[in-house]
Amino acid sequence: MAAGNDRITALITAARQFSWQAAKAGQNPPHSVTEWQQIENLWIEAIERLKEISSKDVAGYTDAQKLLAIYEANLGQVKVRRQSEADAVEALETAQREIERLLASIPTDADDMERNQVLSQLQSIVNQLEKVQNGTTAYLKAQDLLLSANNKLKQLQVK
């Protein structure tokens, strides 16, 4: 029985170490997708240790289940943050490509038809940039581009 308790104690201690590293790594976001993936992997390691404790291990099973519930919730939050970061980076990159295409397509002597096309493209860029969520690495750059795009949109709509 003592060997079983030592095993359970070792598993819980290991899980807590992985969870501590995950929590520490998750501080001070925003983080890149790669960093969120590393944090996710630490939570998974912590969870795997706790899953080794079965219901037959009476001494530590309840404690393990309590920690497991917390760690699973934390893992879920990290997955959401990683996906938000990935979505933000993708939206910013799409907007930047649209800006490059728009700048390359504007003739020096634009008529009303081309002006309407530019307005439409600018609105598309604004829509992309608005998808970038606060708390991501792409947010500040997206906000700068959004401000510029909105200003240009207003400027063109006045004419």
N, C-alpha and C positions, 0 to 999 in steps of 0.2 A: 504493500500500500504506500509506503514511504517513497518508493521509486516512482510510483504513479504521480504522487503529489509533486515530486521534484520535476518531473516531465511537464506537468501542467504549469507549474510556476515558471519554468524555463520558456514555455510557449507564450505565456501571457507577457512575460518580460520582453521577449523578442518582439512580440506584436506591438507593445508599447514603445519600443525603440524605433520601429519602423514608422509608427504613427507620429512620434515626436519629430522625426526627420521630415516627414511629409508636411506636418503643420509648420515647421520651421521654414521649409522651402517655399511654402505657399504664402508666406508673409510678404507684405509690400508689393502687391500686384500693381500694374499689369505685368504679366509674364507672357513669353512667346508660347506658341503651340508646343514646341519641344519641351520647354520647361514644365508646362501643365502635364504633358505626357509623363515626364519623370516623376512628378508629384503623384499622379494617378498610379504609377507603378509601385511607389512606396506604400500607398494605401492598400493596393492589392496584396502586397507582401504581408502587411499587417493582418489583413483579413484571412489570408491563407494559413497563417500561424494559428489563428483562433479557430478555424474550421477543423484543425487537427484534434481539437478537444471534443470528444463525443459525449453524448448524454449519459454514457456509462461512467464517465469521469465525474462523479457526483461533486467532488470537492470544488472543482473550478468551472463546471459547466455554466452555472448561472452567471458568474462574473464574465466568462467568455462571451456569453450571449448578449449581455449588456454592452460590452465593448464592441461586439460585432455590429449591433444595431447602430451605434454611433459612427463606427468606421464606414459602414455601408452608406450612411447618409452623407458623410464627408466625401466619400468617393463619388457619389452622385453629384454633389456640388462641383467637384473638380472637373468631372466630365462635362457639366454644363458650361463651366468657365472655359474649358479647352475648346468646346464647340463654338462658343461666342467669339473667342479669339480667332479661330479659323474663319468663321463667317465674316468678321470685321476685316481681316487681312484680305480676304477674297473680294469683298465689296470695295475696299480702297483700291486694290489693283485693277479691278474692272473700271472704276471711275477714272483712274489715271490713264488707262488705255483709251477710254472714250474721250478724255481731254486731249490726248495726243492726236487722235483721229480728227477731232473737231478743229484743232489748231491747224492741222495740215490741210483741211478742206476749205477753210474760209478764204474766198478770193478777196482781192483788195477792193473791187468795185461790186460789192454785194447788192443785189436788188431785193425787193420784198419777199419773193419766193425763197431765196436763199436765207433771208433773215428769219423767216418762219421755221425753216429747217434748223437753223442754228438755235433758235429758241427751244425747239423740240429736243435737240440734242443736249442742250444745257439742262433742261428739266430732267432728262434721263440721268444726267450726271448727278444732279441734286438728289434725285431719288436713290441712287446708289450710295451716295455719301451719307444719307440719313439712316442707312442700315447699320452703320458702324456704331457700335454701342460704347458708352462710357465704360471705362475700366479695362479697355483693351489697348494694346500697344499702338494700334492704328488710329486711335481716337483723335489725338491732337492734330495729326497731319490731316485727317479727314475734316476736322472742324475748320482748319485754315482753308482747305480747298472749297469747303461748303460756303464759307463766307465770300470767297472770291467768285464762286459760281453764282451765288444769289445776287451779289452786287452786279455782275455782268448781265444777269437775267433781268433785273430791274432796269438797268441802263438801256437794254435793247427794247424792253416793253414800252418805255417812255417815248421812243422815237416814232 
